Amino acid sequence: MAERPIPRRSRRVLRVLVLGGGTPSTSLLLMSLAGQLPRLDAVVFPDTGFERRAVAEHLGRLARVARSAGVASCRVGAGSLRDDALDPASHDWAGLPLLVADGDGRARRLPARCATRYRAAPVGRTVGELWRTAGRPQVELWLGLAREDAARAPRVDAAPVRYRFPLIERGLSRSDCQRWLGARGWAAPSSGCVGCPLQADLRWAELRDTTPDQWAEAVAFDRAIRRGPPRAGGPLVRGEAFVHRSLVPLDQVALDGPADRAVIDGFGNEREGMCAT
């Protein structure tokens, strides 16, 4: 819950940012604190329990900056995605969008449900608590989606929550955000889960080259989920599952390929707008 609670007073609008720790959401927080965007009341970080270490460290710094400016900082979660995916009682690997070989050998991606369970659901519960504490005002829920992420933006509001996408509204790309942060002495890490099947080769290579221990964790995770759901009742899967779209064990994937392929990711399949932000 909030490290600094929202004051119990009537507000016309409660502005809450879903803080993923990446370039877009970091930019939104700092732009708000700099007076370039409306004032935020709270930031909420949905922790899946499978986050990159660099993201956790960066978020700690952002939380301190937010609190010093009077913005509530909340870290929320729904357990460990990694542990749940490997739990023998699980039936769908915690909703991860793993890659499975079809009968003809082509890769088929399983539905991405993990963002709903481990990010959107705990964020929704926390926003509800903040809303009641603040006197039940209208809520603006900011998502860190840049111009190129527009297809991922949720289309339907749910009263009292109205989704806002300040970067998209201003036509700002991730590169624009990187330049804005760099001009102010900031940089943000690649955000997302250690073993996320949606990430591009560039992110996998970065994990391998910068944090060997977490790369080893991702390799071990990939190996552990190879054979079908741990128990019956999940999706019908024939063949083996992988975290990489090549259907090759992660530690055998050629990640240093052509630059135009290295940036291809699968985040268009994530419709909550809360991953890799």
Backbone bond lengths (Angstrom), bond angles and torsions (degrees), N, CA, C in turn:
res aa  C-N    CA-C-N  psi(-1)  N-CA   C-N-CA  omega(-1)  CA-C   N-CA-C  phi
1 M - - - 1.456 - - 1.521 109.25 -
2 A 1.317 117.14 -178.25 1.461 120.80 -173.51 1.519 111.57 -63.52
3 E 1.335 116.04 135.24 1.459 120.34 175.30 1.522 109.80 -75.65
4 R 1.320 116.04 -24.61 1.459 120.29 171.84 1.526 106.39 -132.02
5 P 1.343 119.00 109.62 1.464 120.60 -171.99 1.519 112.93 -65.88
6 I 1.333 114.33 151.14 1.462 120.94 174.38 1.526 108.37 -68.95
7 P 1.342 119.61 129.36 1.466 121.02 177.94 1.521 112.00 -55.90
8 R 1.322 116.16 144.11 1.458 121.89 179.80 1.523 108.92 -82.69
9 R 1.332 114.68 84.41 1.454 118.68 177.90 1.513 108.86 -151.07
10 S 1.280 115.86 159.59 1.456 120.04 -177.04 1.528 110.66 -70.27
11 R 1.332 115.85 131.85 1.448 121.80 176.91 1.518 108.60 -127.71
12 R 1.300 116.49 144.82 1.465 119.48 175.79 1.516 110.39 -78.28
13 V 1.334 116.72 -37.46 1.464 121.76 179.43 1.527 108.91 -139.71
14 L 1.315 116.43 132.74 1.461 122.80 174.06 1.521 106.88 -108.04
15 R 1.325 117.02 117.29 1.472 121.01 -177.38 1.526 109.47 -103.26
16 V 1.331 115.28 122.30 1.460 122.05 -176.90 1.524 108.69 -127.97
17 L 1.327 116.06 131.89 1.463 121.96 177.76 1.523 110.00 -105.08
18 V 1.333 116.24 131.04 1.463 120.66 169.49 1.526 106.49 -82.35
19 L 1.314 116.01 109.97 1.462 122.32 -172.81 1.522 109.92 -97.67
20 G 1.338 116.17 107.52 1.458 120.24 -179.74 1.505 113.42 -89.74
21 G 1.333 117.48 -16.49 1.455 120.95 178.64 1.505 114.51 93.05
22 G 1.341 118.03 -5.28 1.450 121.41 177.57 1.520 111.72 -89.25
23 T 1.313 116.33 -172.23 1.461 121.81 -175.60 1.525 113.56 -59.98
24 P 1.346 120.41 -47.92 1.468 119.08 -175.75 1.526 114.34 -64.09
25 S 1.339 117.00 -49.72 1.471 118.21 -176.57 1.525 111.72 -72.15
26 T 1.342 117.43 -32.83 1.471 120.03 173.86 1.525 109.62 -59.85
27 S 1.325 116.37 -43.09 1.465 120.89 179.67 1.522 111.00 -62.10
28 L 1.321 117.46 -41.78 1.467 120.07 -179.42 1.524 111.33 -61.83
29 L 1.319 117.08 -45.17 1.467 119.72 179.19 1.523 110.73 -60.79
30 L 1.317 116.92 -50.31 1.464 119.85 -175.33 1.524 112.18 -70.81
31 M 1.331 117.88 -32.06 1.462 120.39 174.89 1.524 110.60 -65.06
32 S 1.333 116.27 -38.52 1.460 120.07 177.74 1.527 110.41 -65.85
33 L 1.331 116.57 -45.12 1.461 120.01 -179.50 1.526 111.49 -66.07
34 A 1.340 116.48 -26.62 1.466 120.66 179.14 1.523 112.60 -84.23
35 G 1.339 117.08 -2.52 1.457 120.66 179.37 1.512 114.23 83.87
36 Q 1.343 117.49 9.66 1.454 120.19 179.46 1.526 112.61 -88.91
37 L 1.312 116.38 -10.95 1.454 123.51 174.26 1.529 107.46 -135.30
38 P 1.339 117.90 161.94 1.471 119.71 178.58 1.524 112.04 -56.24
39 R 1.292 115.32 157.38 1.465 123.09 -176.27 1.524 111.46 -68.14
40 L 1.324 116.35 128.54 1.456 121.78 174.71 1.525 110.12 -84.49
41 D 1.337 115.69 149.72 1.453 120.96 174.90 1.524 111.85 -100.27
42 A 1.332 116.57 -29.85 1.464 119.92 -177.30 1.517 110.40 -156.80
43 V 1.335 115.03 152.80 1.459 121.67 170.01 1.521 107.13 -121.36
44 V 1.332 115.81 141.40 1.462 121.70 -178.26 1.520 108.56 -125.62
45 F 1.332 116.48 122.54 1.462 121.61 176.55 1.519 109.08 -105.36
46 P 1.349 118.35 113.59 1.461 121.02 176.57 1.526 110.47 -85.23
47 D 1.318 116.51 106.32 1.457 123.86 -175.11 1.529 109.74 -90.61
48 T 1.336 117.27 117.06 1.462 120.74 -178.94 1.524 112.82 -82.21
49 G 1.332 116.90 -7.91 1.451 119.63 -175.05 1.513 113.00 78.02
50 F 1.338 117.15 9.26 1.468 122.22 -179.34 1.530 109.10 -136.80
51 E 1.339 115.71 29.90 1.465 121.22 -174.06 1.529 111.32 -81.27
52 R 1.316 115.43 155.85 1.462 120.86 173.41 1.523 109.91 -68.56
53 R 1.319 115.97 144.22 1.458 120.74 -178.68 1.531 111.65 -60.27
54 A 1.335 116.91 -40.02 1.464 120.27 -179.38 1.518 111.21 -60.97
55 V 1.329 116.69 -34.18 1.465 120.65 179.05 1.524 110.05 -68.98
56 A 1.325 116.48 -44.58 1.466 120.00 179.74 1.524 110.99 -59.91
57 E 1.330 117.13 -42.91 1.461 120.50 179.96 1.528 111.22 -66.26
58 H 1.320 116.43 -41.90 1.469 121.31 178.97 1.529 110.69 -63.48
59 L 1.326 116.31 -41.65 1.459 120.38 -179.71 1.527 111.45 -65.08
60 G 1.333 116.86 -34.09 1.459 119.30 176.10 1.516 111.45 -61.24
61 R 1.323 116.00 -41.25 1.468 120.20 177.85 1.530 110.71 -65.82
62 L 1.328 116.84 -43.99 1.459 120.21 -179.96 1.530 111.39 -63.74
63 A 1.337 116.39 -38.33 1.464 119.77 179.57 1.526 110.69 -62.13
64 R 1.330 116.51 -40.61 1.466 119.79 178.63 1.534 111.15 -64.96
65 V 1.321 116.69 -41.22 1.472 120.63 178.02 1.523 110.15 -63.84
66 A 1.327 116.60 -43.39 1.465 120.12 -179.78 1.525 111.24 -63.16
67 R 1.344 116.67 -47.76 1.458 119.73 -178.13 1.527 111.79 -62.23
68 S 1.329 116.08 -38.04 1.465 118.68 -179.68 1.520 111.75 -66.12
69 A 1.344 116.11 -21.31 1.458 120.74 178.27 1.528 111.89 -96.39
70 G 1.337 117.34 4.74 1.462 120.88 178.25 1.505 114.70 84.57
71 V 1.346 117.51 16.62 1.466 121.77 178.78 1.528 108.64 -99.07
72 A 1.320 116.89 126.86 1.465 120.59 -179.67 1.524 110.48 -64.49
73 S 1.327 116.51 141.58 1.465 122.28 -179.96 1.522 109.08 -121.66
74 C 1.319 116.95 123.06 1.463 121.68 -176.38 1.525 110.27 -123.80
75 R 1.308 116.23 131.71 1.469 122.05 173.84 1.524 106.57 -112.34
76 V 1.310 117.39 120.20 1.458 121.32 -174.14 1.527 109.61 -128.48
77 G 1.319 116.29 165.93 1.453 119.17 179.78 1.513 112.17 -171.10
78 A 1.341 114.21 175.53 1.464 121.11 178.59 1.521 109.92 -133.78
79 G 1.345 115.62 36.80 1.448 119.98 -178.88 1.514 111.34 98.14
80 S 1.323 116.34 -169.11 1.457 122.88 -178.04 1.516 110.54 -98.25
81 L 1.326 115.97 113.88 1.470 120.31 177.69 1.525 109.90 -58.04
82 R 1.322 116.42 -44.15 1.464 119.88 -178.50 1.523 110.98 -59.87
83 D 1.335 116.68 -50.42 1.466 119.65 -177.63 1.522 111.07 -64.58
84 D 1.320 116.95 -39.03 1.464 120.29 -179.95 1.523 111.26 -66.00
85 A 1.343 116.49 -38.44 1.464 119.80 -179.35 1.522 111.75 -64.38
86 L 1.334 116.47 -30.93 1.459 120.72 -178.14 1.525 113.27 -97.48
87 D 1.317 116.66 0.42 1.461 121.66 -179.73 1.532 109.75 -67.23
88 P 1.328 118.48 128.64 1.467 120.75 178.99 1.530 113.42 -57.13
89 A 1.326 117.75 -21.70 1.462 120.37 -179.52 1.525 112.21 -85.33
90 S 1.326 117.42 -7.52 1.466 120.68 -178.76 1.523 110.17 -71.49
91 H 1.325 115.71 150.53 1.462 118.91 177.40 1.529 113.30 -118.81
92 D 1.337 117.35 -3.65 1.472 117.27 -179.08 1.524 112.37 -148.42
93 W 1.325 117.71 29.62 1.469 121.98 178.72 1.533 111.89 53.70
94 A 1.326 118.03 41.19 1.465 123.02 178.49 1.526 112.45 61.17
95 G 1.326 117.14 23.34 1.464 120.66 176.84 1.514 114.36 77.96
96 L 1.333 117.81 16.64 1.463 120.78 179.50 1.532 111.25 -68.43
97 P 1.328 117.33 141.11 1.471 121.46 178.67 1.528 111.56 -82.25
98 L 1.322 115.77 64.70 1.463 120.82 -179.09 1.523 110.92 -69.01
99 L 1.320 115.30 162.04 1.456 122.22 177.55 1.518 109.67 -101.03
100 V 1.331 115.99 131.36 1.460 121.71 -178.74 1.521 108.16 -129.68
101 A 1.324 117.03 143.04 1.461 121.57 179.90 1.522 110.72 -79.07
102 D 1.335 115.87 127.36 1.461 120.79 172.02 1.521 109.01 -72.89
103 G 1.328 116.41 176.26 1.450 120.19 -179.79 1.517 113.67 -59.49
104 D 1.350 116.35 -30.27 1.461 119.17 -179.48 1.523 112.49 -90.54
105 G 1.347 116.68 7.65 1.455 120.78 177.04 1.509 115.42 89.82
106 R 1.336 117.80 -2.15 1.458 120.42 178.61 1.524 110.86 -81.62
107 A 1.336 115.15 152.46 1.461 119.87 -178.19 1.525 110.90 -78.70
108 R 1.311 115.96 133.95 1.465 122.10 173.48 1.524 107.51 -120.25
109 R 1.326 115.70 129.74 1.466 119.32 -179.53 1.522 109.96 -92.90
110 L 1.325 116.45 130.82 1.460 120.61 176.18 1.533 109.66 -72.52
111 P 1.323 118.39 156.39 1.478 120.98 -178.93 1.525 111.89 -58.97
112 A 1.322 115.69 139.65 1.467 121.93 179.47 1.522 109.33 -87.59
113 R 1.330 116.57 100.98 1.462 121.66 179.30 1.527 112.36 -112.85
114 C 1.321 116.48 -8.39 1.468 120.03 -175.09 1.524 111.99 -65.16
115 A 1.330 118.36 -36.31 1.468 120.05 -178.94 1.521 111.04 -63.38
116 T 1.326 116.64 -36.06 1.462 120.17 178.17 1.526 110.95 -66.04
117 R 1.325 116.69 -45.32 1.462 121.23 -175.90 1.524 113.02 -72.16
118 Y 1.341 116.13 -44.20 1.463 119.81 -168.74 1.529 113.49 -102.44
119 R 1.334 117.88 -9.42 1.462 119.64 177.10 1.534 111.26 -123.17
120 A 1.319 117.23 -61.57 1.466 119.34 -173.62 1.526 112.98 -63.98
121 A 1.321 117.91 -42.45 1.470 120.15 -177.40 1.530 112.41 -63.93
122 P 1.341 119.44 -51.57 1.475 118.01 178.00 1.522 112.83 -65.24
123 V 1.329 118.04 -33.78 1.471 119.74 175.26 1.521 109.59 -62.00
124 G 1.320 117.28 -44.92 1.459 120.72 -179.56 1.522 112.47 -60.09
125 R 1.331 116.96 -42.11 1.464 119.94 179.31 1.529 110.70 -64.42
126 T 1.316 116.47 -41.66 1.468 120.00 -177.93 1.522 111.30 -69.87
127 V 1.323 116.98 -40.90 1.465 119.97 177.38 1.530 109.76 -61.08
128 G 1.327 117.01 -36.99 1.465 119.59 176.94 1.519 112.14 -62.65
129 E 1.331 116.65 -40.37 1.463 120.25 178.04 1.532 110.94 -65.86
130 L 1.327 116.49 -43.41 1.464 120.24 178.75 1.526 110.63 -63.54
131 W 1.312 116.32 -40.00 1.470 122.26 -179.91 1.531 110.96 -61.15
132 R 1.335 116.72 -45.37 1.468 119.25 -179.71 1.529 110.75 -67.36
133 T 1.337 116.51 -40.90 1.462 120.20 -179.98 1.519 111.83 -63.53
134 A 1.336 115.94 -35.16 1.467 120.62 -176.91 1.520 113.58 -84.04
135 G 1.321 118.29 3.73 1.466 120.16 177.84 1.507 114.72 94.40
136 R 1.337 117.56 20.80 1.461 124.37 175.52 1.543 113.77 60.25
137 P 1.339 117.13 51.83 1.467 119.57 177.60 1.527 111.09 -84.98
138 Q 1.315 116.46 178.70 1.463 120.91 168.35 1.530 107.92 -64.52
139 V 1.337 116.78 143.98 1.462 121.27 -179.17 1.520 110.14 -115.91
140 E 1.326 116.04 130.76 1.453 122.03 168.32 1.516 107.44 -103.62
141 L 1.321 116.43 117.68 1.466 120.98 178.24 1.520 108.10 -104.51
142 W 1.329 115.47 109.49 1.459 121.18 -177.25 1.529 110.35 -86.17
143 L 1.327 116.21 133.35 1.461 122.06 174.92 1.524 109.50 -115.16
144 G 1.324 115.54 141.12 1.464 121.44 -177.28 1.519 112.60 -84.72
145 L 1.315 115.78 65.37 1.457 121.89 177.92 1.525 108.92 -109.19
146 A 1.328 116.29 127.61 1.458 121.57 179.42 1.529 109.59 -90.78
147 R 1.333 114.86 179.69 1.466 120.84 -174.90 1.524 112.53 -53.25
148 E 1.337 117.67 -41.99 1.455 120.65 -177.30 1.529 112.75 -75.58
149 D 1.333 117.10 -7.91 1.467 121.52 179.66 1.529 112.55 -98.50
150 A 1.320 118.31 10.36 1.469 121.19 -170.80 1.524 112.89 -56.60
151 A 1.326 118.02 -33.36 1.463 120.72 -178.67 1.523 112.42 -66.02
152 R 1.323 117.25 -18.85 1.470 121.30 -179.00 1.520 112.62 -88.63
153 A 1.310 118.02 -6.78 1.462 120.99 -174.65 1.525 110.92 -69.46
154 P 1.345 118.11 125.09 1.472 120.41 175.92 1.517 110.66 -56.06
155 R 1.323 116.34 137.31 1.461 121.10 -174.11 1.528 114.29 -95.60
156 V 1.324 117.33 -17.26 1.458 120.39 -172.38 1.528 110.46 -116.83
157 D 1.342 116.37 123.13 1.457 120.93 174.09 1.526 109.30 -79.96
158 A 1.321 116.11 157.80 1.464 121.68 177.29 1.521 107.72 -133.42
159 A 1.338 116.37 104.67 1.465 121.55 -175.89 1.523 110.51 -50.06
160 P 1.350 117.25 135.86 1.466 127.55 7.94 1.529 114.21 -90.95
161 V 1.353 116.57 13.77 1.462 119.93 -174.36 1.526 111.04 -91.44
162 R 1.317 114.60 132.11 1.451 121.70 171.77 1.519 107.58 -119.22
163 Y 1.321 117.21 123.19 1.461 120.95 178.75 1.525 109.97 -73.26
164 R 1.327 114.80 140.75 1.464 120.86 174.82 1.524 109.01 -130.72
165 F 1.328 115.18 145.10 1.458 122.65 -178.70 1.528 107.72 -131.40
166 P 1.329 117.49 74.32 1.468 120.72 -172.14 1.525 114.39 -58.12
167 L 1.321 117.91 -33.22 1.461 119.19 179.75 1.524 110.89 -69.90
168 I 1.328 116.64 -43.54 1.466 120.66 177.84 1.524 109.93 -64.36
169 E 1.336 116.27 -41.72 1.468 120.33 -179.37 1.525 111.75 -60.84
170 R 1.331 116.17 -27.54 1.468 120.79 -179.16 1.524 112.40 -101.50
171 G 1.330 116.54 4.91 1.453 120.44 177.08 1.512 114.61 69.58
172 L 1.344 117.53 26.76 1.457 121.45 -175.47 1.530 111.29 -93.18
173 S 1.321 115.75 133.00 1.460 122.21 177.66 1.529 110.27 -93.02
174 R 1.319 115.92 173.07 1.466 119.82 175.03 1.528 110.79 -63.12
175 S 1.314 117.05 -37.29 1.463 120.07 177.51 1.524 111.03 -64.30
176 D 1.332 116.68 -38.84 1.467 119.98 175.86 1.524 110.26 -59.99
177 C 1.334 115.50 -42.31 1.470 120.20 -179.74 1.524 111.15 -65.73
178 Q 1.324 116.83 -40.78 1.469 119.85 178.65 1.525 110.51 -60.71
179 R 1.331 116.10 -42.04 1.472 119.48 179.20 1.522 110.52 -65.85
180 W 1.328 116.62 -41.18 1.467 120.47 -179.51 1.532 109.80 -62.61
181 L 1.325 116.71 -45.76 1.459 120.38 179.46 1.529 110.90 -64.48
182 G 1.330 116.25 -45.77 1.455 119.92 -177.99 1.513 113.03 -59.75
183 A 1.326 116.35 -35.73 1.465 120.55 179.78 1.522 111.39 -67.09
184 R 1.326 116.76 -15.60 1.468 121.59 -178.02 1.529 111.65 -115.11
185 G 1.308 115.95 15.01 1.461 120.17 175.70 1.516 115.34 79.06
186 W 1.316 116.62 19.69 1.454 120.46 -179.21 1.528 110.46 -115.35
187 A 1.313 115.51 156.19 1.462 123.52 170.47 1.523 106.43 -150.38
188 A 1.308 116.52 150.67 1.466 120.34 -179.16 1.526 109.69 -121.65
189 P 1.327 117.71 146.13 1.463 120.95 179.12 1.525 111.13 -78.37
190 S 1.324 116.26 170.06 1.461 120.86 170.29 1.521 107.67 -70.86
191 S 1.321 116.59 124.50 1.460 119.47 -176.97 1.523 110.68 -99.03
192 G 1.321 115.07 161.14 1.452 120.51 -179.71 1.521 110.73 129.08
193 C 1.320 115.78 172.48 1.457 121.29 -176.82 1.522 111.92 -75.77
194 V 1.316 115.37 150.94 1.467 121.64 -179.30 1.526 111.20 -55.97
195 G 1.323 117.09 -44.50 1.459 120.44 -175.78 1.511 114.26 -105.47
196 C 1.336 118.54 27.47 1.464 120.97 -175.59 1.528 111.75 -65.62
197 P 1.322 118.83 123.63 1.462 121.47 -179.96 1.536 113.31 -72.44
198 L 1.328 118.11 -10.04 1.454 120.93 -177.91 1.527 113.47 -86.46
199 Q 1.324 117.97 -13.07 1.457 119.15 -172.24 1.528 112.56 -75.29
200 A 1.324 114.35 152.30 1.461 122.55 -178.60 1.525 110.71 -77.46
201 D 1.334 114.88 164.14 1.470 119.61 178.64 1.528 111.59 -58.86
202 L 1.331 116.51 -32.98 1.464 119.99 179.05 1.524 110.76 -59.63
203 R 1.331 117.04 -39.66 1.470 121.17 179.05 1.526 110.88 -72.14
204 W 1.328 116.44 -40.34 1.466 119.06 177.30 1.531 110.27 -60.43
205 A 1.332 115.89 -44.76 1.470 120.14 -179.12 1.528 111.14 -64.64
206 E 1.320 116.38 -38.01 1.461 120.07 177.87 1.525 110.37 -62.73
207 L 1.324 116.80 -42.52 1.470 120.92 177.97 1.532 109.89 -61.70
208 R 1.319 116.78 -45.31 1.474 121.83 179.82 1.526 111.83 -60.74
209 D 1.332 116.26 -42.80 1.464 120.71 -171.58 1.530 114.05 -84.79
210 T 1.333 117.73 -23.30 1.463 119.85 -174.41 1.524 113.99 -106.88
211 T 1.332 117.89 -29.93 1.468 120.84 179.99 1.531 109.39 -135.68
212 P 1.326 116.80 79.78 1.467 120.61 -176.50 1.528 114.04 -55.47
213 D 1.330 117.06 -32.98 1.459 118.36 -178.97 1.526 111.07 -69.46
214 Q 1.335 117.59 -38.11 1.462 119.31 177.88 1.532 111.17 -75.25
215 W 1.335 116.85 -29.38 1.464 120.05 171.97 1.532 109.23 -62.20
216 A 1.308 116.99 -44.16 1.461 120.84 177.87 1.531 110.63 -61.82
217 E 1.330 116.62 -36.58 1.464 120.47 176.87 1.529 110.53 -64.27
218 A 1.345 116.94 -41.75 1.465 120.59 178.71 1.523 111.21 -65.55
219 V 1.328 117.15 -40.26 1.466 121.57 178.82 1.527 109.85 -63.13
220 A 1.323 116.56 -44.34 1.467 120.68 179.63 1.526 110.66 -65.08
221 F 1.329 116.62 -38.58 1.463 120.57 178.69 1.524 110.08 -64.14
222 D 1.330 116.49 -45.89 1.463 120.88 178.42 1.526 110.91 -57.29
223 R 1.298 116.19 -42.24 1.467 120.28 -179.52 1.537 110.55 -66.46
224 A 1.331 115.78 -37.20 1.469 120.27 -175.01 1.523 112.76 -70.95
225 I 1.338 117.76 -27.43 1.475 119.08 -176.86 1.532 112.21 -95.26
226 R 1.326 117.35 10.43 1.459 120.66 -172.14 1.523 114.18 -56.52
227 R 1.313 117.93 -44.66 1.462 121.41 -176.05 1.508 112.06 -98.08
228 G 1.345 117.15 128.78 1.450 127.80 176.11 1.509 119.78 4.89
229 P 1.325 118.56 173.82 1.463 121.75 178.39 1.515 110.55 -56.42
230 P 1.339 118.26 144.88 1.466 121.06 -178.18 1.518 114.34 -58.54
231 R 1.343 118.48 -26.00 1.469 118.08 178.80 1.520 109.42 -144.91
232 A 1.306 116.22 165.48 1.456 121.07 -179.89 1.521 110.51 -67.00
233 G 1.322 115.30 157.79 1.454 120.12 178.20 1.510 112.31 108.05
234 G 1.314 117.59 -11.18 1.456 121.47 178.70 1.514 110.44 -91.36
235 P 1.345 116.18 -168.87 1.463 119.55 -179.91 1.524 110.46 -64.55
236 L 1.338 115.77 146.35 1.447 119.77 178.59 1.527 108.44 -72.26
237 V 1.309 117.62 117.35 1.456 122.20 -177.23 1.522 108.84 -125.95
238 R 1.316 114.95 122.63 1.461 120.19 175.27 1.524 107.12 -109.98
239 G 1.296 116.70 128.71 1.452 119.74 -178.21 1.511 111.08 99.77
240 E 1.331 114.86 -159.77 1.449 120.47 -173.68 1.522 111.30 -109.37
241 A 1.353 114.99 152.92 1.462 121.36 179.46 1.527 109.57 -106.17
242 F 1.341 115.09 148.96 1.457 121.80 -178.04 1.523 109.64 -140.32
243 V 1.326 116.76 157.97 1.462 120.19 173.50 1.527 111.39 -88.66
244 H 1.331 118.18 -15.18 1.464 120.94 -179.46 1.527 111.27 -107.83
245 R 1.319 115.48 141.82 1.468 120.78 -174.16 1.528 113.47 -65.08
246 S 1.323 118.28 -15.87 1.465 121.82 -179.18 1.526 112.51 -76.24
247 L 1.332 117.05 -9.21 1.469 122.36 -174.94 1.528 111.16 59.74
248 V 1.329 114.50 37.57 1.463 122.89 177.41 1.524 107.36 -123.47
249 P 1.337 119.32 142.65 1.468 120.41 175.78 1.530 110.56 -51.19
250 L 1.311 116.39 139.08 1.461 121.27 -170.61 1.520 112.96 -54.79
251 D 1.325 117.42 -41.51 1.461 119.17 -177.37 1.522 113.04 -74.82
252 Q 1.339 117.48 -1.41 1.466 121.19 176.99 1.532 112.32 -110.24
253 V 1.324 117.03 -0.62 1.465 120.76 -178.26 1.527 110.14 -75.76
254 A 1.335 116.77 136.58 1.467 121.79 175.50 1.535 107.72 -82.15
255 L 1.313 115.64 95.90 1.462 120.73 -173.92 1.530 113.24 -86.11
256 D 1.312 117.53 -13.20 1.464 120.70 -175.56 1.521 111.25 -100.17
257 G 1.326 115.56 48.10 1.450 120.89 -178.95 1.515 112.40 -85.92
258 P 1.347 117.52 -162.25 1.462 121.93 -179.60 1.526 111.89 -56.83
259 A 1.324 115.75 142.10 1.467 120.56 -175.61 1.515 112.22 -60.50
260 D 1.342 117.82 -34.00 1.462 119.87 -177.62 1.519 111.82 -69.37
261 R 1.332 117.79 -25.83 1.461 121.00 177.08 1.513 112.12 -88.74
262 A 1.322 116.78 -26.01 1.462 120.69 -175.97 1.520 112.60 -65.49
263 V 1.330 118.22 -21.40 1.469 121.11 -176.82 1.519 113.01 -97.05
264 I 1.324 117.68 -1.87 1.466 120.67 -178.64 1.530 109.12 -73.18
265 D 1.325 116.09 125.10 1.468 119.65 178.06 1.520 109.96 -128.38
266 G 1.326 115.26 -179.14 1.458 120.41 -178.62 1.509 113.46 -116.54
267 F 1.344 117.47 19.94 1.459 119.12 -174.68 1.530 113.39 -68.79
268 G 1.331 116.90 -11.19 1.459 118.71 172.45 1.512 112.58 -62.88
269 N 1.355 116.60 -16.98 1.461 121.23 177.79 1.531 112.44 -83.55
270 E 1.329 117.10 -7.49 1.473 121.44 -178.22 1.517 108.61 -99.52
271 R 1.335 117.08 108.94 1.464 122.15 -169.06 1.525 114.52 -100.51
272 E 1.329 117.77 4.47 1.468 119.16 175.41 1.521 110.94 -85.02
273 G 1.331 117.32 -19.07 1.466 121.23 -179.62 1.509 113.79 71.17
274 M 1.339 117.43 26.67 1.467 120.32 -175.42 1.525 113.68 -121.61
275 C 1.336 118.24 0.73 1.459 120.92 179.42 1.532 110.10 -103.06
276 A 1.335 115.44 148.04 1.477 121.85 177.99 1.516 111.56 54.20
277 T 1.336 115.44 40.92 1.461 119.57 178.82 1.527 110.86 -114.87
